[in-house]
Amino acid sequence: MSVAAFVVVASVCAWSEPGAARYTGDQAEAVEAYTDIPPESRARLRIKVQAHAYDDHVVITRDDIESKRYAYRPELTGMHFGSKGLVCASVNRSKWRDGAFERALVYCDGPYCVAIPSVCGNVSRVTRLSESEPLRGIRQRQEAPAISTVPAKVHQVPLPSTAWLVLAGVVALASLRKGETK
């Protein structure tokens, strides 16, 4: 899909049902539509998106974009969505219920950043408030749950010593029962 194939459908769109109009185009190619980003930065962003080499992971809430590393402006702009290369200039999340959130990966090259929410694969512009300074306790997360870096609990194989303990317990029970029947 060429840059000319993207169609701006509205200046403001309601993103009231995340995931309903998944972006089905090439996410890296969508970066090319942001012609206000210098060509060198667009090329680096494309490579990062293709390689899944993200810079941050964020939680998008109704009123904010939250991160443990950086501060972001709350706006999403230039959202690519749907199957026909549709673009929304500004995204309105005001219909989200209180406490609703979506997770997204953020790719940056200097001051230029795009976010790709996992729920829909849409590609949007976001603005990091500080290009080089990580967030240092300036904002506290209030409503959105923390992004967990702890892997989910997996089934574990018992240690060999556990088998010996179980065997010893079975033998002890068997000898107790044997003593009861005499």
Summary of the structure (lengths in Angstrom):
residues: 182
radius of gyration: 25.1
end to end distance: 85.8
largest distance: 92.1
contacts: 465
relative contact order: 0.19
helix: 25%
strand: 27%
